[in-house]
């Protein structure tokens, strides 16, 4: 109760400075219900959600007696100016501090507070005068009191501490409390600011802070969202962030980052569409200040459509707009502000359509009030919150198809949903997608049912709180208000809620479908390979026979053929198959799961059981051949296997899927694999972006050998694309293999940012480099003559790329990023290891011995790095050279 006098004072200040209301004043955010105490106010505004007891304003004399409250009110006005400044800074990055630094500041603040308390006990009277003086200076400097904008700071540190504590506890009017940064809840990754990152400035400015909204929608703390936005703004890829920037994202995984990026893109799309709509309305000359603020407050496409619908080109205008054109807006506001003075019969104009009868006038006022209610921010917030806690169901039924005939088989597919009803909080994602598909095919009719209890509670709240007339209203006027509420709820609010609920259910279902597709795709791509074997791929078939392809351990095509196993020639074809297996020493048969798969499996199983292929111990397996037919006729397959029949290319692809699934499956569009849910009904843009990101994540985390990998595989590495991968292959063919990672900087089109993103995911096999160098004539330094010739620059040649020393580096064969090589060398020196012990048991013993004494946290502090970076270095040093995450 102490804050009420100052609250009234600030309310009066804002009322005096308020701009005159125009025709769209219902869009603007309405002030608190405490304004009803000031009878001197000429403009009525609806009450807030919180119901307060009606009080008469205190007399001036009583205010003089409340000495301590003068200080509180002045301090609150000062807090308002601070709060406004804080809100203006919301577009800047969220403050991200070190947990230790915050603890030191807390201790320092506590010490200063104790000193201040001691001094107050020593000289209480002098301290009270000084506080009053500070409050007077604050009142003079506050912009709400008409003073200058530059606020003077308290003169002493003690007073600053005292004012800071009071301002933290004081009440802020019409401002949402700023979220505290939860540094204590980040044990795995302490909050840290991106090195050298600039302030977060969006291309399109809105009334809401993108960091706060992103944090609310994704349930991630603001400091993490701020770091993620900066990282994405700097063109960092998800694999690079997940592996090498863990401390900035609190160890989130790739799926969470994709979700945050999708939400961030949605918010930015909303902001762009809002400003596009603003420019369009300005050209038409219909823009007003309140409409502008209402548009800038929109956070979703549904809100934007609701606010801007009356201003679209070609619109006939709403019922409320037509009533306003007749001059009935003043009557609507009078009914709310001063109903005792409203005289509706005085508006009758017999010669004007819409004003000829009293009933028409009442209907026009009703339409204006309904429009005001439906577009009021607090009213919509209340009904949305009410719907979250009430029973709302979605229903689907068989559509009455008369003119257009629908296939009966299609109708039978939706038999489960022909009389379906479910609570929107319990419905499954696949059910939403199925209902949407049936609705699009004109088979189902879908509606959202909002119970009458929601309507009754909404109307009761509006009459008692938000839209209560300011004075006594006659029964006929209250009837108009009740009819306005019913009309607004049924004609405007319910359709808006249904659109919002359907849009949210569909959006969540599509995201779940895409996420499931991505998870299934990741599982396929990370299937454990079967290296070092000669394989026979079989693409089964009936009439056209079974296509055979034998590939070497290095995926080279050794032989292709066609056999007819299911046309009465099985025994004769068995001799051919046995001869091929013996000639190429192949003991593994890979069968595609397409047509005639089971018959082919039974054929080989019977031969193996009879030990027909002795002395070979032949085994077989079945793999998915989804996408093999599409790939076999693609330009990529024609380039890789020129002159080979497309049917035989399918057999080659089937065999390679067992030998190296990742290298083979990345050759064609991932949506052709067929591991999704309603993949044709979801947003194709979202699906493609997610699947491409999953492929990039899998290829990057597995890693590629830069000297032997294909161009198709290389283009999926983080930071690379088709052109850069092509340039790398061309450079490799022209100059020989890469000696170290630094040579990537010489490739055309590979700048510093691209090198930073891809360098940690490409490997340089040291054994391959030694084999290559041993075939060259080496000089005394151990460097090949060819390499030495490459390092020499012509006298007149422009040095646009840094000179690179062609010396093999054992760290290039690990997952350690080149930016951490210095830390890795210092860590090796700390544990007493060498570069030639990487991946050996001796290295693991030294690491365990060293970390057992101090632990990874203290070791990271000693090396002046983070624990996450040190963990990556430890993994890179201890993992064997043959390590593969797919087999781990």
C-alpha positions in Angstrom: 0.0 0.0 0.0 3.0 2.3 0.3 3.4 2.5 -3.4 -0.2 3.7 -4.2 0.2 7.5 -3.8 3.2 7.5 -6.0 1.4 5.3 -8.5 -1.4 7.8 -8.7 1.1 10.6 -9.2 2.8 8.9 -12.1 -0.5 8.0 -13.6 -1.5 11.6 -13.6 1.8 12.6 -15.2 1.3 10.2 -18.0 -2.2 11.3 -18.6 -1.1 14.9 -18.9 1.5 14.0 -21.5 -0.8 11.6 -23.4 -1.5 12.4 -27.1 -5.1 13.0 -28.2 -7.0 9.8 -29.1 -7.7 9.2 -32.8 -10.0 6.7 -34.5 -7.7 3.7 -33.7 -7.1 4.5 -30.1 -8.4 1.1 -29.1 -5.1 -0.4 -30.6 -2.9 1.4 -28.1 -2.0 -0.2 -24.8 -4.4 0.9 -22.2 -3.3 2.2 -18.8 -4.0 1.0 -15.3 -7.4 0.9 -13.7 -6.1 3.1 -10.9 -6.8 6.1 -13.1 -10.5 6.0 -12.2 -9.6 7.7 -8.9 -8.7 11.0 -10.7 -12.0 12.5 -11.5 -10.3 15.4 -13.2 -9.2 13.2 -16.1 -11.2 14.0 -19.3 -10.4 10.8 -21.2 -11.8 7.5 -20.1 -9.8 4.3 -20.4 -10.9 0.8 -19.5 -9.6 -0.8 -16.3 -6.8 -3.2 -16.0 -7.1 -6.9 -15.4 -6.4 -6.6 -11.7 -9.6 -5.4 -9.9 -8.8 -2.7 -7.3 -11.1 -1.2 -4.7 -12.4 2.2 -5.6 -10.8 4.9 -3.5 -11.3 8.6 -3.2 -8.2 10.6 -3.9 -6.4 11.7 -0.8 -6.5 15.4 0.1 -3.4 17.6 -0.3 -3.2 18.0 3.4 -2.9 14.3 4.0 -0.1 14.1 1.4 1.9 16.6 3.3 1.8 14.5 6.5 3.2 11.5 4.7 6.8 12.5 4.8 8.4 9.1 4.2 6.2 8.6 1.1 7.6 11.7 -0.6 10.9 10.0 -0.7 9.4 6.8 -2.1 7.4 8.6 -4.8 10.5 10.6 -5.9 12.5 7.4 -6.0 9.9 5.7 -8.1 9.9 8.5 -10.6 13.6 8.1 -10.8 13.1 4.4 -11.2 10.7 5.0 -14.1 13.4 7.0 -16.0 15.8 4.2 -15.3 13.3 1.6 -16.4 12.6 3.5 -19.7 16.4 3.6 -20.3 16.6 -0.1 -19.7 13.8 -0.8 -22.1 15.5 1.3 -24.8 18.6 -0.8 -24.3 16.7 -4.1 -24.8 17.8 -4.0 -28.5 21.4 -4.2 -27.3 22.9 -7.5 -26.3 21.8 -9.1 -23.1 24.4 -8.5 -20.4 26.6 -11.5 -20.2 29.0 -11.6 -17.3 31.3 -13.9 -15.6 29.9 -15.8 -12.6 33.0 -15.0 -10.5 32.9 -11.4 -11.4 29.2 -11.3 -10.4 30.0 -12.8 -7.0 32.7 -10.2 -6.4 30.3 -7.4 -7.3 27.8 -8.9 -4.8 30.4 -9.0 -2.1 31.4 -5.4 -2.9 27.8 -4.3 -2.9 27.2 -6.0 0.5 30.3 -4.3 2.0 29.2 -0.9 0.8 25.7 -1.4 2.1 27.1 -2.3 5.6 29.2 0.8 5.6 26.3 2.9 4.6 24.2 1.4 7.4 26.9 2.1 9.9 27.2 5.6 8.8 23.4 6.1 9.0 23.4 4.9 12.6 26.2 7.3 13.4 24.6 10.4 11.8 20.9 9.6 11.1 19.7 13.2 10.8 22.4 14.2 8.3 21.7 11.1 6.2 18.0 11.8 6.0 18.7 15.4 4.7 21.1 14.0 2.2 18.6 11.5 0.9 15.9 14.1 0.6 18.3 16.3 -1.3 19.1 13.4 -3.7 15.4 12.8 -4.2 14.8 16.5 -5.0 17.6 16.4 -7.6 16.1 13.2 -9.1 12.7 14.9 -9.4 14.2 17.9 -11.1 16.1 15.7 -13.6 13.3 13.3 -14.3 11.8 13.8 -17.8 8.3 12.9 -16.5 8.4 16.0 -14.3 9.4 18.3 -17.1 13.1 18.5 -16.1 16.2 18.0 -18.2 16.9 14.6 -19.6 20.4 14.3 -18.1 19.9 12.8 -14.7 22.5 13.7 -12.1 24.1 10.8 -10.2 24.3 10.8 -6.4 27.5 12.5 -5.2 28.9 9.7 -3.1 29.4 6.0 -3.6 27.3 5.4 -0.4 24.4 7.3 -1.8 24.7 5.5 -5.1 24.6 2.1 -3.3 21.6 3.3 -1.3 19.7 4.6 -4.4 20.6 1.4 -6.3 19.1 -0.8 -3.6 16.0 1.3 -3.3 15.5 1.4 -7.1 15.7 -2.4 -7.3 13.0 -2.8 -4.7 10.7 0.0 -6.0 7.7 -0.6 -8.2 7.8 0.1 -11.9 4.7 1.2 -13.7 3.7 -0.3 -17.1 7.1 -2.0 -17.4 7.7 -5.7 -17.4 10.5 -6.8 -15.0 13.8 -7.4 -16.6 14.8 -11.1 -16.4 17.8 -11.8 -14.2 20.6 -13.8 -15.8 20.8 -17.2 -14.2 24.5 -17.7 -14.0 24.2 -20.1 -11.2 22.2 -22.6 -13.3 25.0 -23.0 -15.9 27.4 -25.5 -14.4 28.5 -26.9 -17.7 29.1 -23.6 -19.6 29.5 -20.3 -17.8 27.9 -17.3 -19.5 30.4 -15.6 -21.8 30.2 -12.9 -24.4 31.2 -13.7 -27.9 34.7 -12.4 -28.5 34.6 -9.3 -30.6 30.8 -9.5 -31.2 29.0 -6.3 -31.9 25.6 -5.3 -30.4 22.6 -7.2 -31.6 20.9 -4.9 -34.1 18.1 -6.3 -36.2 17.5 -5.0 -39.7 13.8 -4.3 -38.8 13.1 -2.7 -35.4 10.0 -3.7 -33.4 8.5 -2.8 -30.1 9.5 -6.1 -28.6 13.0 -7.4 -27.9 13.9 -10.3 -30.1 16.2 -11.8 -27.4 13.4 -11.9 -24.8 10.7 -13.2 -27.2 13.1 -15.9 -28.4 13.9 -16.9 -24.8 10.2 -17.2 -24.0 9.3 -19.3 -27.0 12.2 -21.7 -26.8 12.5 -21.9 -23.0 16.2 -21.0 -23.2 17.8 -18.4 -21.0 18.3 -14.9 -22.5 22.1 -14.9 -22.4 22.2 -18.2 -24.4 19.7 -16.7 -26.9 21.8 -13.6 -27.2 25.0 -15.6 -27.9 23.2 -17.8 -30.4 21.9 -14.8 -32.3 25.4 -13.3 -32.4 26.9 -16.6 -33.6 24.4 -17.0 -36.4 24.8 -13.3 -37.4 28.5 -14.0 -37.8 27.7 -16.8 -40.2 28.8 -19.6 -37.9 27.5 -23.1 -38.8 25.7 -25.4 -36.4 28.4 -28.1 -36.4 31.1 -25.5 -35.6 29.0 -24.0 -32.8 28.1 -27.3 -31.2 31.7 -28.6 -31.2 33.9 -25.5 -30.7 31.6 -22.9 -29.0 29.9 -25.1 -26.4 30.6 -22.6 -23.5 28.6 -19.9 -25.3 25.5 -22.1 -25.8 25.5 -23.9 -22.5 26.3 -27.2 -24.2 23.1 -27.3 -26.3 22.8 -30.0 -29.0 22.3 -29.4 -32.7 18.5 -30.1 -32.6 18.0 -27.3 -30.1 20.1 -24.9 -32.2 18.0 -25.8 -35.2 14.8 -25.1 -33.2 16.2 -21.8 -32.1 17.2 -20.8 -35.6 13.7 -21.7 -37.0 12.1 -19.6 -34.3 14.5 -16.7 -34.9 13.7 -16.9 -38.7 10.0 -16.8 -37.9 10.3 -13.7 -35.7 12.4 -12.0 -38.4 9.9 -12.9 -41.1 7.1 -11.4 -38.9 9.1 -8.2 -38.4 9.8 -7.9 -42.2 6.1 -8.5 -43.0 5.0 -5.9 -40.4 7.2 -3.2 -41.9 6.1 -4.1 -45.4 2.5 -3.7 -44.3 3.3 -0.4 -42.6 4.8 1.0 -45.8 1.7 -0.2 -47.7 -0.7 1.5 -45.3 1.3 4.7 -45.3 1.1 4.9 -49.1 -2.7 4.7 -48.8 -2.7 7.5 -46.2 -4.4 5.5 -43.5 -1.6 5.3 -41.0 -2.0 6.7 -37.5 0.2 6.6 -34.5 -1.9 4.1 -32.6 -2.1 1.8 -35.6 1.6 2.0 -36.1 2.2 1.0 -32.4 -0.3 -1.8 -32.7 1.5 -3.2 -35.8 4.9 -2.9 -34.2 3.6 -4.9 -31.2 2.6 -7.9 -33.4 4.7 -11.1 -32.8 2.8 -13.5 -35.0 1.3 -13.5 -38.5 -2.1 -14.1 -37.0 -1.9 -10.9 -34.9 -0.7 -9.0 -37.9 -3.6 -10.2 -40.1 -6.1 -9.3 -37.3 -4.8 -5.8 -36.9 -4.2 -4.9 -40.6 -7.3 -6.7 -42.1 -9.5 -3.5 -42.2 -6.8 -1.6 -44.1 -6.2 -4.0 -47.0 -6.6 -2.8 -50.5 -10.0 -3.5 -52.0 -11.6 -4.1 -48.6 -15.2 -2.8 -48.3 -14.4 -1.8 -44.7 -15.7 -3.4 -41.6 -19.0 -2.8 -39.9 -17.2 -0.7 -37.3 -15.6 1.5 -40.0 -18.9 2.1 -41.7 -20.4 3.1 -38.4 -17.5 5.5 -37.7 -18.1 7.1 -41.0 -21.6 7.9 -39.9 -20.2 9.7 -36.9 -21.2 7.2 -34.2 -17.7 6.8 -32.6 -18.4 9.6 -30.2 -21.6 7.9 -29.0 -19.6 4.7 -28.4 -17.0 6.5 -26.3 -19.7 8.5 -24.4 -21.4 5.2 -23.4 -18.2 4.1 -21.7 -16.9 7.5 -20.3 -20.1 9.3 -19.3 -23.2 7.1 -20.0 -25.5 9.6 -18.2 -25.1 12.2 -21.0 -25.6 9.9 -23.9 -28.7 10.7 -25.9 -29.0 8.2 -28.8 -32.2 9.7 -30.3 -30.3 12.9 -31.1 -28.2 11.0 -33.7 -31.3 10.1 -35.8 -31.2 11.4 -39.4 -34.2 10.2 -41.3 -32.5 10.9 -44.7 -29.3 9.1 -43.9 -29.0 5.3 -44.3 -27.9 3.8 -41.1 -29.1 6.8 -39.0 -32.8 6.7 -39.9 -33.9 4.6 -36.9 -32.9 4.3 -33.3 -32.3 0.6 -33.9 -29.8 1.3 -36.6 -27.9 3.7 -34.3 -27.8 1.2 -31.6 -26.5 -1.4 -34.0 -23.7 1.0 -35.2 -22.6 1.8 -31.7 -22.6 -2.0 -31.0 -20.3 -2.6 -34.0 -17.9 0.1 -32.9 -17.7 -1.3 -29.3 -17.3 -4.9 -30.6 -14.4 -3.7 -32.8 -12.8 -1.9 -29.8 -13.1 -5.0 -27.6 -11.7 -7.4 -30.3 -8.7 -5.3 -30.9 -7.8 -4.4 -27.3 -4.5 -5.9 -26.3 -5.4 -6.8 -22.6 -8.7 -8.2 -23.6 -7.1 -10.6 -26.1 -4.4 -11.5 -23.6 -7.1 -12.4 -21.1 -9.1 -14.6 -23.5 -5.9 -16.3 -24.7 -4.9 -17.1 -21.1 -8.4 -18.3 -20.4 -8.3 -20.7 -23.3 -5.1 -22.3 -22.0 -6.9 -23.4 -18.9 -10.3 -24.4 -20.3 -11.5 -27.4 -22.3 -11.2 -26.7 -26.1 -11.6 -29.5 -28.6 -11.0 -29.9 -32.3 -13.6 -31.8 -34.2 -13.6 -33.4 -37.7 -16.5 -35.0 -39.6 -17.1 -36.3 -43.1 -17.7 -33.4 -45.5 -21.0 -33.3 -47.5 -19.6 -33.7 -51.0 -22.2 -33.2 -53.6 -20.8 -31.7 -56.8 -17.3 -33.1 -56.7 -17.0 -36.8 -56.5 -14.3 -38.2 -54.2 -12.7 -41.6 -54.7 -14.1 -44.0 -52.1 -10.6 -45.4 -51.4 -9.5 -42.0 -50.4 -12.5 -41.6 -48.1 -11.8 -44.9 -46.4 -8.3 -43.7 -45.5 -9.8 -41.1 -43.2 -12.3 -43.5 -41.5 -10.8 -42.8 -38.1 -11.4 -39.0 -38.4 -15.0 -39.1 -39.9 -16.4 -38.5 -36.4 -13.4 -37.4 -34.4 -13.2 -35.1 -31.3 -10.2 -34.5 -29.1 -8.9 -32.0 -26.6 -6.3 -29.7 -28.3 -3.9 -30.3 -25.4 -4.0 -34.1 -25.9 -4.2 -34.5 -29.6 -1.1 -36.1 -31.3 0.9 -34.4 -34.0 0.2 -37.1 -36.6 -3.5 -36.7 -36.0 -3.3 -33.0 -36.8 -1.5 -33.7 -40.0 -4.0 -36.4 -41.0 -6.9 -34.0 -40.3 -5.3 -31.2 -42.3 -4.7 -33.6 -45.3 -8.4 -34.7 -45.2 -9.5 -31.1 -45.1 -7.3 -30.2 -48.0 -8.8 -33.1 -50.0 -12.3 -31.8 -49.2 -13.1 -35.1 -47.4 -13.2 -33.7 -43.8 -14.7 -30.7 -42.2 -12.8 -29.4 -39.3 -13.8 -26.9 -36.5 -12.5 -25.8 -33.1 -15.2 -25.9 -30.4 -14.9 -23.3 -27.6 -17.3 -24.0 -24.8 -20.0 -21.6 -23.5 -18.3 -21.5 -20.2 -15.4 -19.6 -21.8 -17.8 -17.1 -23.3 -19.7 -16.5 -20.0 -16.5 -16.0 -18.0 -15.1 -13.7 -20.6 -18.2 -11.5 -20.7 -18.4 -11.4 -16.9 -14.8 -10.3 -16.7 -15.3 -7.5 -19.4 -18.4 -6.1 -17.6 -16.9 -6.2 -14.2 -13.3 -5.1 -15.0 -12.2 -4.1 -18.4 -15.2 -2.5 -20.1 -17.2 -1.3 -17.2 -18.9 2.0 -17.8 -17.5 4.9 -15.7 -20.9 6.0 -14.4 -24.4 4.7 -14.1 -25.7 3.4 -17.3 -29.4 2.9 -18.1 -30.7 -0.6 -18.8 -30.9 0.1 -22.6 -27.3 1.2 -22.7 -26.1 -1.9 -20.7 -28.1 -4.0 -23.2 -26.1 -2.4 -26.0 -22.8 -3.2 -24.1 -23.9 -6.8 -23.5 -24.8 -7.2 -27.2 -21.4 -5.7 -28.1 -19.6 -8.3 -26.0 -21.6 -11.1 -27.5 -21.1 -9.9 -31.0 -17.4 -9.3 -30.5 -16.8 -12.7 -29.0 -18.8 -14.6 -31.6 -18.0 -12.6 -34.8 -14.5 -11.4 -34.2 -12.7 -13.1 -31.2 -13.7 -16.7 -31.8 -12.6 -16.8 -35.4 -9.3 -15.2 -34.4 -8.8 -17.8 -31.6 -9.6 -20.6 -34.0 -7.1 -19.4 -36.6 -4.4 -19.0 -33.9 -5.1 -22.4 -32.4 -5.2 -24.2 -35.8 -2.0 -22.4 -36.9 -0.2 -23.3 -33.7 -1.3 -26.9 -33.8 -0.2 -27.2 -37.4 3.1 -25.4 -36.8 3.9 -27.7 -33.9 2.9 -30.8 -35.9 5.1 -29.8 -38.9 8.1 -29.1 -36.6 7.6 -32.5 -35.0 7.3 -34.2 -38.3 10.5 -32.5 -39.7 12.3 -33.3 -36.4 11.4 -36.9 -36.7 12.5 -37.0 -40.3 15.8 -35.5 -39.2 16.3 -38.0 -36.4 15.6 -40.9 -38.7 17.9 -39.5 -41.3 20.7 -39.1 -38.8 20.3 -42.7 -37.7 20.6 -43.8 -41.3 23.6 -41.6 -42.1 25.5 -42.7 -38.9 25.0 -46.4 -39.6 28.2 -48.3 -38.9 30.2 -48.9 -42.1 31.6 -52.3 -43.2 35.0 -51.3 -44.6 37.7 -53.6 -46.1 35.3 -56.1 -47.8 34.5 -57.0 -51.4 30.7 -56.8 -51.7 28.2 -58.1 -54.2 25.1 -55.8 -54.6 21.9 -57.4 -55.8 19.0 -55.3 -57.0 16.2 -57.9 -57.1 13.5 -58.2 -59.8 11.2 -60.6 -61.6 10.9 -60.1 -65.4 14.0 -58.0 -65.9 16.1 -60.2 -63.7 18.3 -59.4 -60.7 21.1 -56.9 -61.3 24.5 -57.7 -59.8 27.4 -55.5 -59.1 30.7 -56.4 -57.3 32.7 -53.6 -55.8 36.2 -53.6 -54.3 37.1 -52.6 -50.7 37.8 -49.1 -52.1 34.3 -48.9 -53.7 35.6 -49.5 -57.3 33.3 -51.4 -59.7 34.9 -54.8 -60.4 32.0 -56.5 -62.4 28.4 -56.1 -63.3 25.9 -58.7 -64.5 22.2 -59.7 -64.7 20.8 -63.0 -63.5 17.3 -64.4 -63.7 16.7 -66.2 -60.5 12.9 -66.4 -60.6 12.2 -67.6 -64.2 12.9 -71.3 -63.8 16.7 -70.8 -64.3 17.8 -70.6 -60.7 20.1 -73.6 -60.7 22.0 -72.5 -63.9 22.3 -69.0 -62.5 23.7 -70.4 -59.2 26.8 -71.6 -61.1 27.4 -68.1 -62.4 27.0 -66.5 -59.0 29.4 -69.0 -57.4 32.0 -68.4 -60.1 31.8 -64.6 -59.6 32.1 -64.9 -55.8 35.1 -67.2 -56.1 36.8 -65.1 -58.8 36.6 -61.9 -56.8 37.0 -63.5 -53.3 33.7 -62.0 -52.3 31.9 -63.5 -49.3 29.2 -60.8 -48.5 25.9 -60.4 -50.5 23.9 -57.2 -50.1 20.2 -57.5 -51.2 17.9 -54.5 -51.8 14.5 -54.5 -50.1 12.5 -53.8 -53.2 10.4 -56.0 -55.5 11.2 -59.7 -55.2 13.3 -59.1 -52.1 11.9 -62.0 -50.1 12.2 -64.5 -53.0 15.8 -63.5 -53.6 16.6 -63.7 -49.9 15.1 -67.2 -49.8 17.2 -68.2 -52.8 20.5 -67.2 -51.3 19.6 -68.5 -47.8 18.9 -71.9 -49.3 22.2 -72.0 -51.2 24.1 -70.9 -48.1 22.4 -73.5 -46.0 23.5 -76.2 -48.5 27.1 -74.8 -48.3 26.9 -74.3 -52.0 29.6 -71.5 -52.1 32.3 -73.6 -50.3 35.1 -72.9 -49.6 33.7 -69.3 -49.1 31.8 -68.6 -46.0 29.1 -66.4 -47.6 26.7 -64.2 -45.6 24.0 -61.9 -46.8 22.2 -58.8 -45.5 19.2 -56.7 -46.6 19.4 -52.9 -46.9 16.9 -50.2 -48.0 17.1 -49.3 -51.6 15.0 -46.1 -51.2 16.3 -43.4 -53.6 18.6 -45.8 -55.5 16.4 -45.6 -58.6 16.3 -41.8 -58.5 20.0 -41.6 -58.1 20.8 -44.1 -60.9 19.3 -41.7 -63.5 20.7 -38.5 -62.0 23.4 -36.4 -63.6 25.6 -37.1 -60.6 25.4 -40.9 -61.3 26.0 -40.4 -65.0 29.2 -38.4 -64.2 30.4 -40.9 -61.7 29.6 -44.1 -63.7 29.5 -43.1 -67.4 28.3 -45.6 -69.9 26.8 -47.9 -67.2 23.2 -49.0 -67.5 21.0 -47.2 -64.9 19.7 -50.6 -63.6 23.2 -51.7 -62.8 24.0 -48.4 -61.2 21.3 -49.2 -58.6 23.1 -52.5 -57.7 26.3 -50.5 -57.2 24.5 -48.0 -55.0 23.0 -50.9 -52.9 26.4 -52.4 -52.3 28.1 -49.1 -51.4 25.4 -48.4 -48.8 26.8 -51.2 -46.7 30.4 -50.3 -47.3 30.1 -46.6 -46.4 26.4 -45.5 -45.9 27.3 -41.8 -45.3 29.3 -41.4 -48.4 26.6 -43.0 -50.6 23.4 -41.5 -49.0 24.6 -37.9 -49.4 24.6 -38.3 -53.1 20.9 -37.6 -53.5 18.2 -35.6 -52.0 17.6 -36.8 -48.4 13.8 -36.5 -48.7 13.8 -39.4 -51.2 15.0 -41.8 -48.5 11.4 -42.0 -47.2 11.9 -41.9 -43.4 9.5 -39.1 -42.5 5.9 -38.6 -41.4 3.5 -36.7 -43.8 6.6 -35.3 -45.5 4.6 -34.0 -48.5 2.2 -32.1 -46.3 4.8 -30.0 -44.3 6.6 -26.9 -45.4 9.1 -28.0 -48.0 11.3 -25.1 -47.3 11.6 -26.1 -43.6 12.0 -29.7 -44.5 14.9 -29.1 -46.9 16.7 -26.7 -44.6 16.4 -29.2 -41.7 17.5 -32.2 -43.7 20.4 -30.3 -45.3 21.5 -29.2 -41.8 21.3 -32.8 -40.5 23.5 -34.1 -43.4 26.0 -31.3 -42.8 26.1 -32.1 -39.1 26.6 -35.9 -39.7 29.3 -35.4 -42.4 31.2 -32.8 -40.3 31.1 -34.8 -37.1 32.4 -37.9 -38.9 35.0 -35.9 -40.7 36.6 -36.5 -44.1 40.1 -37.2 -45.4 40.8 -34.1 -47.5 43.0 -36.1 -49.9 40.8 -39.0 -50.8 37.2 -37.8 -50.2 34.8 -37.2 -53.1 33.5 -33.8 -54.2 29.9 -34.8 -53.2 30.9 -35.6 -49.7 33.1 -32.6 -49.4 30.4 -30.1 -50.3 28.4 -31.1 -47.2 31.2 -30.1 -44.8 30.4 -27.1 -42.6 31.5 -23.9 -44.2 31.9 -25.4 -47.7 29.5 -25.5 -50.7 29.5 -26.9 -54.2 31.9 -24.3 -55.7 34.4 -24.4 -52.8 34.4 -28.2 -52.9 35.0 -28.2 -56.6 37.9 -25.7 -56.1 39.4 -28.0 -53.5 39.3 -31.0 -55.8 40.8 -29.0 -58.6 43.6 -27.7 -56.4 44.3 -31.2 -55.2 44.5 -32.6 -58.8 46.8 -29.7 -59.9 49.2 -29.5 -56.9 49.0 -32.9 -55.3 47.7 -33.9 -51.9 47.3 -31.4 -49.0 50.3 -31.6 -46.6 48.5 -29.8 -43.8 45.3 -27.9 -43.1 46.9 -24.5 -43.6 47.2 -25.2 -47.3 43.4 -24.9 -47.5 43.9 -21.1 -47.3 45.5 -21.3 -50.8 42.3 -22.6 -52.4 40.4 -20.1 -54.4 37.2 -18.9 -52.7 38.1 -20.2 -49.3 38.4 -17.2 -47.1 39.2 -16.9 -43.4 35.6 -17.5 -42.3 35.1 -20.6 -44.5 38.5 -21.9 -43.3 37.4 -21.3 -39.7 34.2 -23.3 -40.2 35.6 -26.3 -42.1 39.1 -26.7 -40.8 38.2 -28.7 -37.7 36.2 -31.2 -39.8 38.7 -32.1 -42.5 41.6 -34.5 -41.7 45.0 -35.0 -43.2 46.1 -38.6 -43.0 49.7 -38.6 -41.9 50.4 -42.1 -43.2 49.2 -41.0 -46.6 51.4 -38.0 -46.5 54.4 -40.0 -45.5 53.8 -42.4 -48.4 53.5 -39.5 -50.8 56.6 -37.8 -49.5 58.7 -41.0 -49.5 58.1 -41.3 -53.2 59.7 -37.9 -53.8 63.3 -36.9 -53.6 63.7 -35.2 -50.3 66.3 -32.7 -49.2 68.2 -32.7 -46.0 65.5 -31.0 -44.1 63.1 -33.8 -44.8 60.9 -31.6 -47.0 60.3 -32.8 -50.6 61.7 -30.9 -53.5 58.3 -30.5 -55.0 57.0 -29.0 -51.8 60.0 -26.7 -51.6 59.3 -25.5 -55.1 55.7 -24.8 -54.3 56.7 -22.5 -51.4 58.8 -20.3 -53.7 57.0 -17.2 -55.0 57.8 -15.5 -58.2 59.3 -12.0 -57.8 56.4 -10.1 -59.4 53.5 -12.3 -58.1 50.9 -10.7 -55.9 50.8 -12.5 -52.5 47.0 -12.6 -52.0 47.3 -15.8 -49.9 49.5 -16.3 -46.9 52.6 -18.4 -47.5 52.2 -21.8 -45.9 55.1 -23.9 -44.6 54.6 -27.4 -46.1 55.3 -29.4 -43.0 53.0 -32.2 -41.9 51.3 -31.6 -38.5 50.1 -34.6 -36.6 47.3 -32.4 -35.1 45.8 -32.2 -38.5 44.6 -35.8 -38.2 42.6 -35.0 -35.0 39.3 -33.1 -34.3 41.3 -30.3 -32.7 40.7 -26.9 -34.4 43.7 -25.0 -35.7 42.8 -22.1 -33.5 43.5 -24.3 -30.5 46.8 -25.7 -31.6 48.8 -23.4 -29.3 46.7 -24.6 -26.3 47.1 -28.3 -27.4 50.9 -27.8 -27.6 51.0 -26.2 -24.1 48.8 -29.1 -22.8 51.2 -31.6 -24.2 54.1 -29.9 -22.5 52.1 -29.8 -19.3 51.5 -33.6 -19.3 54.9 -34.4 -20.8 53.6 -35.8 -24.0 54.7 -35.4 -27.7 52.9 -35.1 -31.0 54.0 -38.6 -32.0 52.1 -40.2 -29.1 48.7 -38.9 -30.4 46.2 -41.7 -30.3 48.4 -44.2 -28.4 47.8 -45.7 -25.0 50.8 -43.8 -23.6 49.0 -40.5 -24.3 45.8 -41.7 -22.6 47.8 -42.7 -19.5 49.6 -39.3 -19.3 46.3 -37.4 -19.7 44.6 -39.5 -16.9 47.5 -39.0 -14.6 47.5 -35.3 -15.1 43.8 -34.7 -14.8 43.6 -37.0 -11.8 45.7 -34.5 -9.8 44.1 -31.2 -10.7 40.9 -31.9 -12.7 39.9 -30.5 -16.0 38.6 -27.2 -14.6 41.8 -26.2 -12.9 43.9 -27.4 -15.8 41.8 -25.3 -18.2 42.4 -22.2 -16.0 46.1 -22.9 -15.9 46.1 -23.0 -19.8 43.9 -19.9 -20.0 41.1 -21.7 -21.9 37.6 -23.1 -21.2 36.8 -26.7 -20.0 34.9 -27.4 -23.2 37.8 -26.4 -25.4 40.2 -28.5 -23.3 37.8 -31.5 -23.5 37.9 -31.3 -27.3 41.7 -31.2 -27.2 41.8 -34.2 -24.8 39.5 -36.2 -27.1 41.6 -35.4 -30.2 44.8 -36.4 -28.5 43.5 -39.6 -26.9 41.3 -41.0 -29.7 43.0 -43.6 -32.0 43.7 -42.7 -35.6 41.0 -45.2 -36.7 38.4 -43.7 -34.4 34.9 -43.3 -36.0 31.9 -42.0 -34.2 29.7 -44.3 -36.2 31.4 -47.4 -34.6 31.8 -46.0 -31.1 
